[in-house]
Amino acid sequence: MPEKRRAPSTVPMTITANGKEFVLESSTSLPAFLESISLQVGLVIVERNKQALSPSEAADVTLEDGDTLEIVKIVAGG
């Protein structure tokens, strides 16, 4: 008899970004979250739990339940 496989269970987690709560699947990466809200690492400055992240650090972050993000778009002008 073939073995039945279960789909991996996803435990929801809640983060706060710019004062708004988001419910995400556990193990969501910061770049995936930014993409889901139409932003990109490198085009924004991200502060996670009151610690500023460089673009290279932000690219490697996996979000955790309870994280608080502040996201600011980089604007160039003259």
Buried (B, 14 or more C-beta within 10 A) or exposed (E): EEEEEEEEEEEEBEBEBEEEEBEBEEEBBBBEBBEEEEBEBEEBBBBBEEEEBEBEBBEEBEBEEEBEBBBEEEEEEE
